[in-house]
């Protein structure tokens, strides 16, 4: 067994401030060494996403106990297969949607919709099985196949993308979710073309009838409704925010038809991570994609509960934590 420190969530809570209720506790847990098709990664940087907050509060249901964290970068420590595409010392981005490579979605180029990967995530396991984590002999579940709020993580090879070693670790972490979902939603899901008008929750009056593509990323119903109203007739509404599953929404079907609007859900930015992450990294390195501006605070992992408060109060954009 491998021993490592990780932030463990034993039960969901909305008791604020989190810095006092401390839903996440740093504990020494056990991890199985990587088996066939698996990799042990030493986490160098992990950033906080609102999806992580929804795990803490229970808005999104996950099996407990669990180690959250799904937007991270790290260095490969050990591989479980002799023919692994990864080697010790590689810098990798951890990707929260594993792609099995053999299901109809993966074969058809829609790896972000991989059904075996989704099933494994929902079970709190890895694509290769699991859970691989334990505390006092009892299983701990993986979050999105990653569990990155930790010193190290055992993950499936299908949850990793190799990137250049000269890419700063904190920047690399952003390509696992923030950059992937943000840029992907515009380029892949929204298919925004030169000359089109685009809005993130803008109003119709500013655009003279609405925009070609309205993107909603806040994860609240009001933002979605504003985005929908902002799209012109024949326009596209792309939503990537995760509204609570219990939130009701009534769609005026007749108006939807006469407005001829396309309503599109964007999961992982409709990205093929092994192809799109290197492309987005290249844009960043060329100065055309300044994802570094998203980072507004850097903290040690020991301050994870404080970071949750910062996010819940919308005090920061992306906070990067280091184990």
Buried (B, 14 or more C-beta within 10 A) or exposed (E): EBEBBBBBBBEBBEEEEBBEBBBBEBBEBBBBEBBEBBBBBBBBBBBBBBBBBBBBBBBBEBBBBBBBBBBBBBBBBBBBBEEBEBEEEBBBBBBBBBBBBEBEBBEEEBBBBBEBBBEBBEBBBBBBBBBBBBBEEEBBBBBBBBBBBBBBBBBBBBBBBBBEEEBBBBBBBBBBBBBBBBBBBBBBBBBBEEEEBBBBBBEBEEBEEBBBBBBBBBBBBEBBEBBBBBBBEEBBBBBBBBBEEEEEEEEEEEEEEEBEBBBBEBBBBBBBBBEBBBEBBEBBEEEEBEBEEBBEBBBEBEBBBBBBBBBBEEEBBBBBBBB
